[in-house]
Amino acid sequence: MTGPPDPLSLARAGNSQAIVQVVRLELLRQKWPAQVRFADNTLHIYLLGSLPGQPSSQVVTARLFLMLKQLRIPRLEQVEICAFLGSQLLWRRRLRIGSQQRWDRFSFENLLVNIWAYPVAFVVALMVNNIDLLQLLHLPLHIWIHEFGHATIAWWSGHRALPLPFGWTSISSEEEPFVYLGILFLLVLLFWSAQRERIRWLQVLTILLAVLQFYMTWLMPDRTKEMLFVFGGVGGEFYLSTFLMASFYFRFPDRWRWDFWRFVFLGVAASSLCKSFWQWHLIQQGLAPIPWGTLLGGQGDAVGDMNRLVYEFGWSESQIVQTYKSLGNWCVLFILGLYVFFLLRMNNETWLSLQARFILWVDALFEPSKHR
């Protein structure tokens, strides 16, 4: 003869009263005075009075999350935690448990799209760089990215530049205030749009770009600028392609939206990054030559990027190869790290679990200093 099921089993079966009872008991074991309520698949926890050790709101939230995860209670879509001191609300936190999938294929929160975007882009890049017809179609776009590499260095240095997709970028010899003010105006406009829509990462990026623009335009030595103009062609094949691939996961303000076009740019950028990475990998192994000369003048053209780095700025061949190969390695590692980061973040439970464990680790690390 078996007795009645224990409250934890009932809670895991989805019984609302048992869920409240089990959570309340766990809070009592930690000596946290609280009231618990369960409604609309949301667990409401009201912490009353001061807690032992006076932990921060981040630590309290982390402990509660790990506690609920350990209990393995279903039907918890959201947890709301409120801390009160008397009748005063001290803080409020909301946790969304489990991954919520949206089926809009252009949504930045679409789980399937975000999981498969980079792998599919990699397959597309392999096809583009191994099928002659696709290579021919992609070549003008790859050249344009190269020329934009030159142009972005020029623009951020206050020089007028016009990148053309047939292997040429015209750059003005002197700084022009109009270029500096024009780009700064666009950055201010982008910052304002990001602030209005609370896109924090974009606000930080625009500030960093504005600081970089000021330094490159007004403080950087002219010879360093000239060297970066030359370096930025092949360099742009790496950093611009990486920037475009990374931007796939980030939402822009409403008037700058690129929900659809980010798929196109992802394919083009992935193909360019793979092409350049593989090219310099072969060059480092001695299986391909350094690209001397220019597209229009051939290998004998002395004004080619590699020629100028050697004869005007004193670079050695090994320095050229090592620099571009290292840049390619860092770009690929950044893309892989970003992909893993977003995979974790898209799974709410896994992401919150990592955050909680990190918060508790930091709290334990600094705990001795709190009691001195």
C-alpha positions in Angstrom: 0.0 0.0 0.0 1.5 3.3 -1.1 1.1 6.6 0.6 0.0 9.9 -1.0 2.4 11.4 -3.5 4.9 13.9 -2.1 4.5 17.6 -2.9 7.6 17.6 -5.2 6.1 14.9 -7.4 2.8 16.8 -7.6 4.6 20.0 -8.4 6.5 18.2 -11.3 3.2 16.9 -12.5 2.0 20.5 -12.8 -0.2 20.9 -9.7 -0.3 24.6 -8.9 -0.8 24.3 -5.1 2.1 21.8 -4.9 4.3 24.2 -6.9 3.6 27.0 -4.4 4.1 24.7 -1.4 7.5 23.3 -2.7 8.9 26.7 -3.6 7.8 28.1 -0.2 9.5 25.2 1.6 12.7 25.8 -0.3 12.7 29.5 0.6 12.1 28.6 4.3 15.1 26.3 4.3 17.2 29.2 3.2 15.6 31.4 5.8 14.2 33.8 3.2 10.8 35.1 4.4 8.6 35.2 1.4 5.1 34.8 -0.1 4.6 32.6 -3.2 1.8 32.7 -5.7 1.3 30.8 -9.0 -1.0 32.2 -11.7 -1.0 32.1 -15.6 2.1 29.9 -15.7 4.0 32.7 -13.8 5.5 32.1 -10.4 5.4 35.2 -8.2 7.8 35.3 -5.4 7.5 38.2 -2.9 10.6 38.5 -0.6 9.7 40.2 2.7 12.2 42.0 4.9 16.0 41.7 4.9 17.7 38.4 3.8 20.5 36.7 5.6 23.8 38.1 4.5 22.1 40.9 2.7 22.8 39.6 -0.9 22.4 41.8 -3.9 19.4 41.5 -6.2 21.6 39.8 -8.8 22.7 37.2 -6.3 19.2 36.6 -5.1 17.9 36.2 -8.6 20.7 33.8 -9.5 20.1 31.6 -6.4 16.3 31.5 -7.0 16.8 30.6 -10.7 19.2 27.7 -9.9 16.8 26.5 -7.1 13.9 26.4 -9.5 16.0 24.7 -12.2 17.0 22.0 -9.7 13.3 21.4 -8.7 12.5 20.8 -12.4 9.0 22.2 -12.2 7.1 22.3 -15.6 4.7 25.0 -16.7 7.0 27.8 -15.5 7.0 30.2 -18.4 8.0 33.2 -16.3 9.2 34.0 -12.8 8.6 37.4 -11.1 10.7 38.3 -8.1 9.8 41.3 -5.9 11.7 42.4 -2.8 10.0 44.5 -0.2 11.2 46.2 2.9 8.0 46.9 4.8 5.6 48.3 2.2 8.4 49.7 0.0 9.3 47.9 -3.2 13.1 47.6 -3.3 13.5 45.9 -6.7 11.7 43.7 -9.2 13.1 41.1 -11.6 11.5 39.0 -14.3 12.9 35.8 -15.7 11.6 34.0 -18.8 12.2 30.3 -18.5 12.7 28.2 -21.6 13.3 29.2 -25.2 10.5 31.1 -26.9 10.5 30.5 -30.6 9.1 33.0 -33.1 8.3 31.8 -36.6 8.8 35.0 -38.5 11.8 34.1 -40.6 13.0 37.7 -40.7 12.8 38.0 -36.9 16.1 38.5 -35.0 14.7 36.1 -32.3 13.9 33.2 -34.7 15.7 30.3 -33.2 16.0 28.1 -36.3 17.2 31.0 -38.5 19.8 32.0 -35.9 21.0 28.5 -35.5 21.4 27.7 -39.2 22.4 31.1 -40.6 26.1 30.7 -40.2 26.4 27.0 -41.2 24.3 27.7 -44.3 26.4 30.8 -45.1 29.5 28.6 -44.7 28.1 26.1 -47.2 27.3 28.9 -49.6 30.8 30.3 -49.2 32.3 26.9 -50.1 30.1 26.7 -53.2 30.9 30.2 -54.3 34.6 29.6 -54.0 34.7 26.2 -55.7 32.2 26.7 -58.6 33.7 28.7 -61.5 30.4 30.5 -62.4 29.7 31.5 -58.9 33.3 32.7 -58.4 32.9 34.9 -61.5 29.6 36.4 -60.2 31.0 37.0 -56.7 34.3 38.5 -57.8 33.0 42.1 -58.4 31.4 42.0 -54.9 34.7 40.8 -53.4 36.6 43.5 -55.2 34.2 46.1 -53.9 34.6 44.9 -50.3 38.4 45.3 -50.9 37.9 48.9 -52.2 35.6 49.7 -49.3 38.4 48.6 -47.0 40.5 51.4 -48.5 37.6 53.9 -48.4 36.6 53.3 -44.8 40.1 54.1 -43.6 40.0 57.2 -45.7 36.6 58.3 -44.5 37.5 57.8 -40.9 40.6 59.8 -41.5 38.7 62.8 -42.9 39.6 62.1 -46.6 37.1 62.0 -49.4 37.1 58.5 -51.1 35.2 56.8 -53.9 35.4 53.0 -54.0 34.7 51.5 -57.4 34.0 47.8 -58.1 36.7 47.4 -60.8 39.7 47.6 -58.5 40.2 51.3 -57.9 39.5 53.8 -55.1 40.2 57.5 -55.5 41.3 59.2 -52.2 41.7 62.9 -51.7 45.2 64.0 -50.7 44.0 66.4 -47.9 41.6 66.1 -45.0 38.3 67.7 -45.7 36.1 69.0 -42.8 33.0 68.2 -44.8 33.9 64.5 -44.7 34.5 64.5 -41.0 31.4 66.5 -40.2 29.3 64.4 -42.6 30.3 61.1 -41.0 30.0 62.6 -37.5 26.5 63.7 -38.3 25.5 60.2 -39.4 26.9 58.8 -36.2 25.0 61.3 -34.1 21.8 60.4 -36.0 22.4 56.7 -35.5 23.1 57.3 -31.8 19.9 59.2 -31.5 17.9 56.5 -33.2 19.5 53.8 -31.1 18.8 55.8 -27.9 15.2 56.4 -28.8 14.7 52.6 -29.4 17.0 51.6 -26.5 19.5 49.6 -28.6 22.4 49.8 -26.1 25.0 48.0 -28.2 24.6 50.4 -31.1 24.9 53.4 -28.8 28.3 52.1 -27.5 29.4 51.3 -31.0 28.6 54.8 -32.4 30.5 56.4 -29.4 33.6 54.2 -30.1 33.4 55.0 -33.9 33.2 58.7 -33.1 36.3 58.5 -30.8 38.2 56.5 -33.5 37.2 59.0 -36.2 38.4 61.9 -34.1 41.8 60.2 -33.4 42.3 59.1 -37.0 41.4 62.5 -38.4 43.1 64.9 -36.1 45.8 63.0 -34.1 47.1 60.2 -36.3 50.4 61.0 -38.1 50.0 61.3 -41.9 52.4 58.5 -42.7 50.5 56.1 -40.5 47.3 57.2 -42.3 48.9 56.5 -45.7 50.1 53.1 -44.5 46.6 52.2 -43.3 45.1 53.4 -46.6 47.3 50.7 -48.3 46.8 48.1 -45.7 43.0 48.5 -45.6 42.3 46.9 -48.9 43.1 43.3 -48.0 42.4 44.2 -44.4 38.9 45.3 -45.4 38.3 41.9 -46.9 38.7 40.5 -43.4 37.3 43.2 -41.0 34.4 44.4 -43.2 33.3 40.9 -44.0 33.5 40.0 -40.3 31.6 43.2 -39.4 28.8 42.3 -41.9 28.6 38.7 -40.7 28.5 39.8 -37.0 25.8 42.4 -37.8 23.5 39.6 -38.9 22.5 39.0 -35.2 21.9 42.6 -34.3 18.8 44.7 -34.8 19.2 48.2 -36.1 16.8 51.1 -35.5 13.5 51.1 -37.4 14.6 53.6 -40.1 17.8 51.6 -40.6 16.2 48.2 -40.7 17.7 45.4 -42.8 15.7 42.4 -41.7 15.8 41.0 -45.3 19.1 42.4 -46.6 21.1 40.9 -43.8 20.7 37.5 -45.4 22.2 38.8 -48.6 25.1 40.5 -46.9 25.7 37.4 -44.8 26.2 35.3 -47.9 28.4 37.8 -49.7 30.5 38.5 -46.5 30.9 34.9 -45.7 32.1 34.1 -49.2 34.6 37.0 -49.1 35.9 36.1 -45.7 36.4 32.4 -46.7 38.1 33.4 -49.9 40.6 35.7 -48.2 41.2 33.4 -45.3 42.0 30.5 -47.6 44.1 32.6 -49.9 46.4 33.7 -47.1 46.5 30.3 -45.6 47.9 29.0 -48.9 50.3 31.9 -49.2 51.6 31.1 -45.7 52.2 27.5 -46.7 54.0 28.6 -49.9 51.3 27.2 -52.1 50.2 30.6 -53.6 52.1 33.8 -54.3 51.6 37.1 -52.5 49.2 39.3 -54.7 51.7 41.8 -56.1 50.7 44.6 -58.4 47.1 45.8 -59.0 44.0 44.3 -60.7 44.4 46.7 -63.6 48.1 46.8 -64.0 49.0 43.2 -63.2 51.9 41.9 -61.0 54.4 44.4 -62.5 52.4 47.4 -61.3 54.6 49.0 -58.6 51.6 50.9 -57.0 50.0 47.6 -55.8 49.1 47.4 -52.1 51.8 44.7 -51.4 54.4 46.6 -53.4 53.8 49.8 -51.5 53.9 48.1 -48.1 57.3 46.7 -49.0 59.0 49.6 -50.8 57.3 52.6 -49.2 56.8 51.4 -45.6 59.5 48.8 -45.2 57.4 45.7 -44.6 59.0 42.4 -45.2 57.2 39.6 -47.1 57.0 37.5 -44.0 55.5 40.5 -42.1 52.8 40.9 -44.7 51.9 37.3 -44.7 51.9 36.9 -40.9 49.9 40.1 -40.4 47.1 39.2 -42.8 47.0 35.6 -41.7 46.8 36.7 -38.0 44.0 39.1 -38.9 42.1 36.4 -40.6 42.5 34.0 -37.7 41.2 36.6 -35.2 38.3 37.4 -37.5 37.3 33.7 -37.8 37.7 33.2 -34.0 35.5 36.2 -33.4 32.8 34.9 -35.7 32.9 31.5 -34.0 32.7 33.0 -30.6 29.8 35.2 -31.5 28.0 32.3 -32.9 28.4 30.3 -29.7 27.4 33.3 -27.7 24.1 33.7 -29.5 23.4 30.0 -29.5 23.6 30.1 -25.7 21.7 33.3 -25.4 18.8 32.1 -27.6 18.3 29.3 -25.2 16.9 31.3 -22.2 17.3 28.6 -19.7 21.0 27.8 -20.6 21.9 31.5 -20.8 20.3 32.3 -17.4 22.0 29.3 -15.9 25.4 30.5 -17.0 24.6 34.0 -15.8 23.5 32.7 -12.5 26.5 30.5 -11.9 28.8 33.4 -12.9 27.1 35.8 -10.5 27.4 33.3 -7.7 31.0 32.6 -8.5 31.9 36.3 -8.5 29.9 36.7 -5.2 31.8 33.8 -3.6 35.1 35.2 -4.9 34.6 38.6 -3.2 32.7 37.3 -0.2 35.7 37.4 2.2 36.3 41.1 1.4 32.6 41.9 2.2 33.0 40.9 5.8 36.3 42.7 6.6 
